[in-house]
Amino acid sequence: MSDLSSSMSTSASGMAAQAARLRLVSENIANADTPGFQRKVMSFEAVSDMFENGGRVQTGPVQLSSAERPQVFDPGHPMADENGYYQGSNVDLMIEIADAREAQRSYEANLKMFDQSRQMTSSILELLRR
């Protein structure tokens, strides 16, 4: 029984981590045209408990992308310098869409694992009642 509950805990932590990743991706997409915006990225960290056989995953700190921001020539822009350039956003929409799709698929996989564990747990309880 504890293996099934630890697998449910692992799946639930994976769903929470992928939901946080999807929120960050949507923030990047929303600010893709914002001048000076830097893409935000997050990492995942494995967490293992001494009392659990399984592990969990959690999100690491949010970091700013180190990719160069493009210089955009627009002398009439309020953020333009004396040469007419301002820093654009370093968000690439294709990368963000791919990240969003990957986060969605990972969330769905964790959801299926959670559902399978839940069904197995309820089957075991039903057998124990007999």
C-alpha positions in Angstrom: 0.0 0.0 0.0 2.8 2.4 0.8 4.3 1.9 -2.7 1.0 3.0 -4.2 0.7 6.0 -2.0 4.3 7.0 -2.7 3.7 6.7 -6.5 0.6 8.9 -6.1 2.8 11.4 -4.2 5.4 11.3 -6.9 2.8 11.8 -9.6 1.2 14.6 -7.7 4.5 16.4 -7.3 5.2 16.0 -11.0 1.8 17.5 -11.9 2.5 20.5 -9.6 5.9 21.0 -11.1 4.6 20.9 -14.7 1.8 23.2 -13.8 4.3 25.7 -12.5 6.4 25.3 -15.6 3.3 25.9 -17.8 2.6 29.1 -15.8 6.1 30.3 -16.5 5.9 29.5 -20.2 2.6 31.4 -20.5 4.2 34.4 -18.7 7.1 34.3 -21.3 4.6 34.1 -24.2 2.6 37.0 -22.8 5.7 39.2 -22.5 7.3 38.2 -25.9 6.7 41.7 -27.3 7.6 43.6 -24.1 10.8 45.6 -24.7 13.7 44.5 -22.4 11.9 41.4 -21.1 14.2 38.4 -20.4 12.9 34.9 -20.8 12.4 33.1 -17.5 13.4 29.4 -17.1 13.1 27.0 -14.2 14.7 23.7 -13.4 13.5 20.6 -11.6 15.0 19.1 -8.5 14.6 15.6 -7.2 13.6 15.4 -3.6 13.9 12.1 -1.7 12.6 11.5 1.7 14.2 9.2 4.2 10.7 7.7 5.1 9.6 7.2 1.5 10.9 4.6 -1.0 10.0 6.8 -3.9 10.9 10.4 -4.6 9.3 13.6 -5.5 10.1 16.4 -7.9 10.0 20.1 -7.2 10.7 23.2 -9.1 14.1 24.9 -8.7 14.6 28.7 -8.6 13.3 30.8 -11.5 16.3 32.1 -13.5 16.6 34.6 -16.2 17.8 33.4 -19.6 21.3 34.4 -20.5 20.5 34.7 -24.2 21.3 38.0 -25.7 18.4 40.4 -26.2 18.2 41.8 -29.7 18.8 45.4 -30.5 15.8 46.9 -32.2 16.1 50.1 -34.3 13.2 52.4 -33.7 14.2 56.0 -33.1 10.7 57.0 -32.2 10.4 54.5 -29.4 10.4 56.0 -25.8 13.1 53.5 -24.7 15.4 54.1 -27.6 18.9 55.4 -26.9 20.6 58.3 -28.7 21.4 56.0 -31.7 17.7 54.9 -32.0 18.1 51.4 -30.6 16.4 49.7 -27.6 16.7 46.2 -26.2 14.0 43.8 -27.4 12.8 40.6 -25.7 14.8 37.4 -25.9 11.7 35.2 -25.9 11.5 32.8 -28.9 7.8 31.8 -29.4 8.7 28.5 -31.1 10.8 27.4 -28.0 8.0 28.5 -25.7 5.3 26.6 -27.6 7.5 23.5 -27.6 8.1 23.9 -23.9 4.4 24.3 -23.3 3.6 21.2 -25.2 6.2 19.2 -23.4 4.9 20.4 -20.0 1.4 19.5 -21.1 2.4 16.0 -22.1 4.4 15.5 -18.9 1.4 16.6 -16.9 -0.8 14.2 -18.7 1.6 11.3 -18.1 1.8 12.1 -14.4 -2.0 12.3 -14.3 -2.3 8.9 -15.9 0.1 7.4 -13.3 -1.8 9.0 -10.5 -5.1 7.6 -11.8 -3.6 4.2 -12.2 -2.3 4.2 -8.7 -5.7 5.4 -7.4 -7.5 2.7 -9.3 -5.1 0.0 -7.9 -5.5 1.3 -4.4 -9.3 1.2 -4.6 -9.1 -2.3 -6.1 -7.0 -3.5 -3.2 -9.4 -1.9 -0.7 -12.3 -3.6 -2.4 -10.5 -6.9 -2.2 -9.8 -6.4 1.5 -13.5 -5.7 2.2 -14.5 -9.1 1.0 
